Each structure stands twice: as structure tokens, then as C-alpha cells.
Amino acid sequence: MDIIHICDLEVFFRVGVPDSERARPQPLQIDIRMEHDFARAAATDDLRETIDYFAVSQRVLKFGEEQQWKLIEKLADDLAQMILNEFGPQKVRVEVKKFIIRESKYVSVAVERF
């Protein structure tokens, strides 16, 4: 299976257990790996035969508008389900990176959905 990878897409979403943490959007990075057979796209040079990664990235950027989550686990699952439903990869892996612990580079959660 072929892979389309959107690496470290920066978004600003409201996420966190305490209300104060969700009071304003915070920076997160989203890593998305979509498995899809794009042999026909390679043969035909036709965008309709693959997954439009620009469209995926724009949809993810807007995904957090008017929404909030307590857990990045729920956010990762919601993103994965949306990508599967709207863009049709055979498999998707979504990793959400949160920069909340000063002493660490980041904390992340990853989910894979089919």
C-alpha cells in the first residue's frame, strides 16, 4: 500500500482537561499518514485517482473551529474518523502532539483506524 504523509501540520485547537486550558486555542501539531493505492494516479497523473492532501490539510485546519476536546485521544480519534469518512483512505494514522509539559519536547497520542 502507498502512503501519503502530512507531517506536523500546525493547528490551533481548544483542548485540555481543565476549563482554563480550553479557554483559548493552543498550538498542536498533527501528523497524518494515509494508506491508499495511488498506482492509477501515478499512471494517469490525475488527482481524482488519489487523495488530495491539500484538501485534507485544509479540512483538518478548520476541524477545530467551534469545537473543543478534553483529551487529545478523543481529538485524534475524531480526526481519524473524519479523514476515513470524507477522503476514503484504506487506513489512517493520526498523531496529535501537544506542547504542555515544559520539561518535554511534546506529549503525543497516535491512533490507527481502518
N, CA and C of each residue as an Amber inpcrd file, in Angstrom:
protein
   342
   0.8470000  -1.1770000   0.0000000   0.0000000   0.0000000   0.0000000
   0.8920000   1.2400000   0.0000000   0.4440000   2.2560000  -0.6760000
   1.1820000   3.5080000  -0.7760000   0.7700000   4.4340000   0.3740000
   1.6130000   5.4130000   0.6670000   1.3740000   6.2850000   1.8130000
   1.4730000   7.7430000   1.4040000   0.5070000   8.5140000   1.8500000
   0.5570000   9.9750000   1.7780000   0.7360000  10.4450000   3.2150000
   1.7400000  11.2810000   3.4420000   2.0960000  11.7030000   4.7950000
   2.0630000  13.2260000   4.8910000   1.2390000  13.7320000   5.7800000
   1.2280000  15.1560000   6.1100000   1.9110000  15.2610000   7.4680000
   3.0570000  15.8890000   7.4930000   3.9090000  15.8780000   8.6810000
   3.8130000  17.1940000   9.4520000   3.4490000  17.0810000  10.7250000
   3.4660000  18.2060000  11.6670000   2.6740000  19.4200000  11.1850000
   1.4460000  19.1890000  10.7910000   0.5480000  20.2820000  10.4180000
   0.2100000  21.0630000  11.6850000   0.4910000  22.3570000  11.6910000
   0.2400000  23.1670000  12.8770000  -1.2010000  23.6660000  12.8710000
  -1.9020000  23.3750000  13.9680000  -3.2770000  23.8100000  14.1500000
  -3.3850000  24.5140000  15.4940000  -4.4720000  25.2270000  15.6860000
  -4.7510000  25.8820000  16.9650000  -6.1560000  25.4650000  17.3900000
  -6.2200000  24.5290000  18.3550000  -7.4790000  23.9640000  18.8170000
  -7.6090000  24.1550000  20.3210000  -8.8390000  24.0970000  20.7920000
  -9.1210000  24.1550000  22.2310000  -9.1430000  22.7250000  22.7640000
  -8.1280000  22.3880000  23.5510000  -8.0370000  21.0360000  24.0880000
  -7.3650000  21.0830000  25.4560000  -7.8960000  20.3050000  26.3890000
  -7.3250000  20.2170000  27.7270000  -8.3880000  19.8570000  28.7390000
  -7.9780000  19.2010000  29.7940000  -8.9320000  18.7740000  30.8150000
  -9.4720000  19.9700000  31.6060000  -8.6260000  20.8480000  32.1360000
  -9.1990000  21.9840000  32.8720000  -9.8470000  23.0040000  31.9230000
 -10.9160000  23.6140000  32.3890000 -11.5920000  24.6330000  31.5860000
 -10.6240000  25.7400000  31.1690000  -9.7210000  26.1110000  32.0640000
  -8.7760000  27.1960000  31.7750000  -7.8730000  26.8610000  30.5900000
  -7.5600000  25.5780000  30.4210000  -6.7040000  25.1680000  29.3040000
  -7.4500000  25.2440000  27.9720000  -8.7630000  25.0630000  28.0280000
  -9.5820000  25.1390000  26.8230000 -10.1020000  26.5520000  26.5550000
  -9.7180000  27.5090000  27.3840000 -10.2340000  28.8770000  27.2630000
  -9.8420000  29.5290000  25.9470000  -8.6840000  29.1520000  25.4160000
  -8.2650000  29.7130000  24.1190000  -7.5300000  28.6290000  23.3300000
  -7.5390000  28.7360000  22.0300000  -6.8490000  27.7360000  21.2100000
  -5.3520000  27.6960000  21.5220000  -4.8090000  26.5170000  21.4830000
  -3.3760000  26.3420000  21.7040000  -2.7540000  25.6240000  20.5240000
  -1.4570000  25.8260000  20.3000000  -0.8220000  25.1670000  19.1570000
  -0.6700000  23.6630000  19.3910000  -0.9870000  22.9190000  18.3610000
  -0.7900000  21.4740000  18.3220000  -0.1570000  21.1540000  16.9780000
   0.4710000  20.0080000  16.8920000   0.9240000  19.5220000  15.5900000
   0.2200000  18.2000000  15.3090000  -0.2580000  18.0730000  14.0900000
  -0.9780000  16.8830000  13.6640000  -0.1610000  16.1900000  12.5760000
   0.0950000  14.9190000  12.7840000   0.8170000  14.0980000  11.8220000
  -0.1850000  13.0940000  11.2530000  -0.3260000  13.0480000   9.9370000
  -1.3280000  12.1920000   9.2930000  -0.6490000  11.3030000   8.2590000
  -0.8890000   9.9930000   8.3600000  -0.4000000   9.0360000   7.3660000
  -1.6130000   8.2900000   6.8190000  -1.8200000   8.4080000   5.5180000
  -2.9610000   7.7640000   4.8710000  -2.4650000   6.7110000   3.8950000
  -2.9600000   5.4950000   4.0500000  -2.6300000   4.4250000   3.1140000
  -3.6890000   4.3930000   2.0270000  -3.1870000   4.3740000   0.7880000
  -4.0900000   4.4090000  -0.3610000  -3.3080000   3.9080000  -1.5780000
  -3.9270000   3.1350000  -2.3910000  -3.2720000   2.6720000  -3.6200000
  -3.3510000   3.7930000  -4.6550000  -2.2220000   4.4400000  -4.9120000
  -2.2520000   5.5010000  -5.9120000  -1.4900000   5.1360000  -7.1810000
  -1.4970000   3.8470000  -7.5140000  -0.8810000   3.3980000  -8.7670000
  -1.5900000   4.0140000  -9.9720000  -2.9330000   4.0890000  -9.9210000
  -3.6710000   4.6940000 -11.0490000  -3.3590000   6.1820000 -11.1710000
  -3.2000000   6.8550000 -10.0420000  -2.8460000   8.2760000 -10.0810000
  -1.4710000   8.4590000 -10.7070000  -0.5480000   7.5860000 -10.3620000
   0.7980000   7.6590000 -10.9390000   0.7640000   7.3730000 -12.4400000
  -0.1020000   6.4500000 -12.8440000  -0.1830000   6.0950000 -14.2630000
  -0.8810000   7.1610000 -15.0980000  -1.8710000   7.8230000 -14.4900000
  -2.6800000   8.7740000 -15.2590000  -2.3520000  10.2380000 -14.9790000
  -1.6070000  10.4800000 -13.8980000  -1.2930000  11.8510000 -13.4700000
  -2.5720000  12.6330000 -13.1910000  -3.5590000  11.9470000 -12.5910000
  -4.8850000  12.5120000 -12.3620000  -5.1680000  12.5770000 -10.8560000
  -5.3810000  13.7630000 -10.3560000  -5.6380000  13.9770000  -8.9360000
  -6.8540000  13.1930000  -8.4400000  -7.8220000  12.9650000  -9.3000000
  -9.0290000  12.2370000  -8.8920000  -8.7530000  10.7840000  -8.5270000
  -7.5810000  10.2810000  -8.8820000  -7.2290000   8.8860000  -8.6090000
  -6.4440000   8.7140000  -7.3060000  -6.3050000   9.7810000  -6.5560000
  -5.5590000   9.7160000  -5.3000000  -6.3060000  10.5040000  -4.2340000
  -5.6550000  10.7870000  -3.1330000  -6.2320000  11.6140000  -2.0720000
  -5.5800000  12.9910000  -2.1730000  -6.3790000  14.0040000  -2.2380000
  -5.8980000  15.3760000  -2.3480000  -5.3930000  15.8220000  -0.9720000
  -4.0870000  15.7520000  -0.7770000  -3.5280000  16.0750000   0.5400000
  -3.7210000  17.5400000   0.9090000  -3.8100000  18.4280000  -0.0740000
  -4.0890000  19.8240000   0.2430000  -5.4970000  19.9530000   0.8240000
  -6.4640000  19.2780000   0.2210000  -7.8390000  19.3090000   0.7320000
  -7.9100000  18.7200000   2.1400000  -7.1630000  17.6420000   2.3830000
  -7.1300000  17.0450000   3.7210000  -6.5800000  18.0580000   4.7180000
  -5.4660000  18.6810000   4.3810000  -4.8490000  19.6280000   5.3160000
  -5.7770000  20.8080000   5.6010000  -6.4590000  21.3240000   4.5900000
  -7.3760000  22.4430000   4.8040000  -8.5610000  22.0330000   5.6820000
  -9.0510000  20.8190000   5.4890000 -10.1680000  20.3170000   6.3050000
  -9.7370000  20.1580000   7.7610000  -8.5350000  19.6370000   7.9730000
  -8.0290000  19.4660000   9.3380000  -7.8340000  20.8270000  10.0040000
  -7.2980000  21.7910000   9.2830000  -7.0920000  23.1280000   9.8500000
  -8.4030000  23.7390000  10.3450000  -9.4900000  23.4850000   9.6410000
 -10.7930000  24.0370000  10.0110000 -11.5560000  23.1560000  11.0150000
 -11.0700000  21.9470000  11.2340000 -11.7910000  20.9630000  12.0390000
 -12.0470000  21.4430000  13.4690000 -11.1330000  22.2090000  14.0270000
 -11.2550000  22.6280000  15.4170000 -12.0740000  23.8750000  15.6450000
 -12.5340000  24.5150000  14.5770000 -13.3560000  25.7070000  14.7540000
 -14.6640000  25.3320000  15.4450000 -15.0030000  26.0690000  16.4720000
 -16.2580000  25.8670000  17.2060000 -16.3330000  24.5080000  17.9040000
 -15.2000000  23.8420000  18.1140000 -15.1820000  22.5730000  18.8390000
 -14.1320000  22.6470000  19.9360000 -14.2500000  21.7520000  20.9040000
 -13.2210000  21.6110000  21.9170000 -13.2180000  20.1820000  22.4320000
 -12.0910000  19.7760000  22.9590000 -11.9020000  18.4300000  23.4790000
 -11.1890000  18.5050000  24.8150000 -11.5020000  17.5810000  25.6950000
 -10.7390000  17.4540000  26.9390000  -9.4720000  16.6380000  26.6840000
  -9.5900000  15.5960000  25.8770000  -8.4750000  14.6650000  25.6760000
  -7.9620000  14.6960000  24.2390000  -6.6440000  14.6560000  24.0870000
  -6.0900000  14.5540000  22.7360000  -6.3790000  13.1770000  22.1470000
  -6.6590000  12.1960000  22.9920000  -7.0620000  10.8800000  22.4950000
  -8.3600000  10.9850000  21.6930000  -9.3130000  11.7440000  22.2180000
 -10.5980000  11.9380000  21.5300000 -10.4080000  12.7600000  20.2630000
  -9.5880000  13.7890000  20.3320000  -9.2990000  14.5970000  19.1430000
  -8.6860000  13.7420000  18.0460000  -7.6980000  12.9250000  18.3870000
  -7.0430000  12.0650000  17.3890000  -8.0510000  11.1120000  16.7560000
  -8.9140000  10.5130000  17.5720000  -9.9220000   9.5910000  17.0460000
 -10.9170000  10.3190000  16.1500000 -11.3770000  11.4950000  16.5760000
 -12.3170000  12.2650000  15.7620000 -11.7110000  12.6340000  14.4080000
 -10.4450000  13.0520000  14.4060000  -9.7710000  13.3870000  13.1510000
  -9.6510000  12.1670000  12.2470000  -9.2510000  11.0430000  12.8180000
  -9.0920000   9.8200000  12.0210000 -10.4140000   9.4020000  11.3880000
 -11.4890000   9.4480000  12.1660000 -12.8000000   9.0660000  11.6370000
 -13.2430000  10.0120000  10.5170000 -13.0110000  11.3060000  10.7030000
 -13.3810000  12.2820000   9.6760000 -12.6060000  12.0230000   8.3850000
 -11.3060000  11.7800000   8.4970000 -10.4770000  11.5370000   7.3070000
 -10.9350000  10.2720000   6.5880000 -11.2000000   9.2110000   7.3400000
 -11.6990000   7.9770000   6.7190000 -13.0120000   8.2280000   5.9830000
 -13.9350000   8.9080000   6.6430000 -15.2670000   9.1200000   6.0700000
 -15.2670000  10.0610000   4.8780000 -14.4600000  11.1110000   4.9300000
 -14.5210000  12.1380000   3.8930000 -13.5240000  11.9410000   2.7530000
 -12.4080000  11.2630000   3.0190000 -11.3630000  11.1650000   1.9950000
 -11.0530000   9.7350000   1.5620000 -11.5440000   8.7530000   2.2940000
 -11.5160000   7.3720000   1.8580000 -10.1930000   6.6300000   1.7870000
  -9.2060000   6.9380000   2.6430000  -8.0290000   6.0750000   2.6260000
  -8.3940000   4.6940000   3.1670000  -7.5750000   3.7120000   2.8520000
  -7.8440000   2.3810000   3.3900000  -7.4780000   2.3060000   4.8640000
  -6.5170000   3.1220000   5.2690000  -6.0770000   3.1600000   6.6580000
  -5.5430000   4.5560000   6.9210000  -5.7550000   5.0460000   8.1390000
  -5.2130000   6.3460000   8.5110000  -4.5860000   6.2480000   9.8980000
  -3.4800000   6.9260000  10.0460000  -2.8220000   7.0620000  11.3600000
  -2.7340000   8.5560000  11.6440000  -3.2560000   8.9530000  12.8060000
  -3.2270000  10.3550000  13.2180000  -2.4830000  10.4420000  14.5380000
  -1.4900000  11.3050000  14.5730000  -0.7740000  11.5940000  15.8160000
  -0.9950000  13.0620000  16.1550000  -1.3820000  13.3160000  17.3950000
  -1.5800000  14.6820000  17.8850000  -0.4740000  14.9700000  18.8880000
   0.2670000  16.0470000  18.6430000   1.3570000  16.4560000  19.5350000
   0.9300000  17.7160000  20.2740000   1.0970000  17.6650000  21.5840000
   0.6970000  18.7810000  22.4470000   1.9300000  19.2420000  23.2310000
   2.0870000  20.5380000  23.3510000   3.2830000  21.1210000  23.9570000
   2.9210000  21.7170000  25.3170000   2.6370000  20.8350000  26.2610000
   2.0640000  21.2460000  27.5340000   3.0210000  21.0680000  28.7060000
   3.9670000  20.1630000  28.5910000   4.9160000  19.9170000  29.6850000
   6.2370000  20.5870000  29.3240000   6.5840000  21.6030000  30.0730000
   7.7910000  22.3870000  29.7510000   9.0510000  21.5330000  29.6570000
   9.1260000  20.5260000  30.4770000  10.3450000  19.7140000  30.5330000
  10.4350000  18.6850000  29.4060000   9.4200000  18.5850000  28.5790000
   9.4680000  17.6400000  27.4590000   9.2520000  18.3940000  26.1500000
   9.7250000  17.8030000  25.0740000   9.5330000  18.4090000  23.7590000
   8.0390000  18.4710000  23.4250000   7.3520000  17.3580000  23.6330000
   5.9040000  17.2990000  23.4480000   5.3710000  15.9990000  24.0330000
   4.0670000  15.9340000  24.1670000   3.3350000  14.7200000  24.5280000
   2.4800000  14.3980000  23.3080000   2.3910000  13.1220000  22.9540000
   1.5760000  12.8010000  21.7780000   0.7450000  11.5490000  22.0020000
  -0.3110000  11.4790000  21.2130000  -1.1850000  10.3260000  21.1390000
  -1.3430000   9.9830000  19.6750000  -1.2810000   8.7110000  19.3480000
  -1.4620000   8.2680000  17.9590000  -2.5400000   7.1890000  17.9100000
  -3.3870000   7.2760000  16.8880000  -4.3920000   6.2450000  16.6420000
  -4.3100000   5.7980000  15.1980000  -4.6490000   4.5410000  14.9620000
  -4.7720000   4.0000000  13.6060000  -6.1740000   3.4800000  13.4430000
  -6.7800000   3.8600000  12.3220000  -8.1540000   3.4070000  12.0500000
  -8.2230000   2.8870000  10.6100000  -9.1150000   1.9170000  10.3880000
  -9.2930000   1.2830000   9.0820000 -10.6650000   1.5800000   8.5290000
